[in-house]
Structure formats: C-alpha cells, structure tokens
Amino acid sequence: MLDTLIFVVLPYAAIALALFVTPYRYFKNRLDWSAFSTQFLERRKLYWGSIPWHYGVVIVLAGHLIGFLFPSAVQSALSNFSMLIVLESIALALGLLALVGSVILLIRRASGIVRAVTSYSDWIVLLLVLNQAITGVYMGVFARWGMEWYLYTAVPWLYSLLTLNPQIGYVSELPLVFKLHVAGAFLILAVLPFTKFVHFLFLPLDFLKDPPLLYRWASRKEKKVAIEETKRS
Ligand code: HEM
C-alpha cells in the first residue's frame, strides 16, 4: 500500500501538479513567482548556504540524469572498480556539500530577522531539500554502491512510470531510506508551482542574461528604518 503510494500515486500526482499548475501560475501572474529577496536582511549565511547547496545538488542531479538517460554507458564505466570508487567519492563529497549548504540555509531561516519574513512554503522547501541531502548521503555511505544499483532498480522503474506501466517490483524491496528519498523528490515536484522552487525553471537562462539583483543600502539610517518596519509588519 505504502509502496503504491510512493512509487505510483505520488509521482503521477506530482507530475500532474507540476505540468498543469505551473503554466497556470505563469500566465495568471508571473510577477508573484519570485519571492522577495532576503539578501538585504542577511547575506553572509545566505552565501555560505546557497553556494554549497547549489553546486552540490546541481552536479549530483546531473549525475542522476546521466544514469537515467545513458544506463548502459554508465554501467560499463562503473564496471571498472576504480572508476566506481572515484565517482562514488565525488558524489559523496558533493552530497556532503549540499547537506552542509541546506543546514546553513535552515539555520539562517530559523534565526534573526530572516525568521520574521519566512513563510510556511519556505520551511517546506528547506525541509524537503534537507531530506534529499540527508537521505542521499545516507545511501552513499550505508547503502553502497548506489550509483550501480540505481541503474538496475530506480532507472527501469522510472522508465516504467514514463510508459504509463508502473512496475514497482523494481524498487519495492529497496530500504526505507530510498523510499524517503524518492518521496522527497516527488514532493519537491508537487510543491514546485506553489513555492520558490519554481525559480529553477528560469534561472539557467535568466542567470546568464541578467546578473542577480544586488541590494545596497543608501545609508545606515535607511537600513535601520527598513529593519524596524520589517519587524513591525
Ligand atoms: C526519483 C528521483 C530520485 C532517485 C531515484 C534518486 C536516487 C538516488 C540514489 C540511488 C542515490 C545514492 C547514490 C550513491 O550512493 O552514490 C542518491 C543520492 C543523492 N541524491 Fe538522489 N534521487 C532522486 C532525486 C533526487 C533529487 C530531486 C535530489 C535533490 C533535490 C537528490 C539529491 C541527492 C543527493 C544530494 C544525493 C547524495 C549524493 C551521493 O552521495 O551520491 N536526489 N539519489
């Protein structure tokens, strides 16, 4: 029952939400897509959280995608044991980077003035990304060699989902930590159109076109007034 929920119901529900709600929100009011910046409230922890998180997770996700798109090529690369060790070590290091980043982002949200402007959806996003990092790193350490078994279990199951013929037999025997990781991944997809996650649909292109906004204070006095106003609201 739980397996059907995680490996069939949740994925299709998440894909439907992402596919239908995202364009609806895009056309209804694109201006409310971007959350207001907290960079002017706290910058240091944002930097030390956001940069490791993004570098870690973007590369790890590219690895997930390569395994999904080219399973035979990855399988033959991993048949060389030294290659398997090297790639697993790199993935683990990147997973740890993402983990450290997400913990710093969570601490930042929980402390100081940033907490006052944090919404439920911010917490949900942060807890979901933390879940991905914790369960991913846990598998990297305790469920060896994930890169390899991913190809024989998760990849055929994902293809079966895409062909509308879900075969949960490929993944139902995998440990609970894997199920939490997959549930987290599809929950991220499900909440995508309702939260700040939606920015990743834009970022890769817009980031190259326009540099990110940088807020500067005109004077110390203005900074103080703005902080007081934020505290009051
Ligand atoms: C259905 C989707 C997904 C599947 C089947 C999956 C599967 C896996 C597996 C099997 C591992 C262990 C790899 C290893 O031992 O080397 C792993 C690691 C990891 N995953 Fe995922 N994953 C999925 C989605 C995601 C998403 C959406 C994120 C982030 C937003 C994510 C982040 C990570 C991280 C940070 C690691 C740790 C890196 C490592 O130690 O290898 N995963 N994933």
Residues whose N, C-alpha, C, O or C-beta is under 5 A from the ligand:
A	BS01	HEM	V60 A91 L92 G95 A98 Q132 A133 G136 V137 M139 G140 A143 W145 G146 M147 Y150 A154 V182 A185
